[in-house]
Amino acid sequence: MRIPVSEAKSQLTDLVRRAEGGEDVVLTRHGRPAARIVAVQPVKGREGRRALLLAISASGAAKARPGASAARSQDDLYDDAGLPV
């Protein structure tokens, strides 16, 4: 199903129900596809949660940039005794 965003605003509850039921719901802007409403697949069981956490961790690691450690970023604010400079 394709529906303009302007019309979808008033039908959101119905569109979500359709997506949950497996229907392909595509929102359009000026006749072009802009977004898709899809049902969320629940994560089941311990292994499912583990796989999800590993995927999230890998995604974060892929986005990390090299540089100074956040743990050391405030060292310049304190002297050797641990007191504020």
Secondary structure, DSSP 8 states (H G I E B T S, - for coil): -EEEHHHHGGGHHHHHHHHHTT--EEEEETTEEEEEE-------HHHHHHHHHHHHHHHHHHH---SS-GGGTTGGGB-TTS-B-
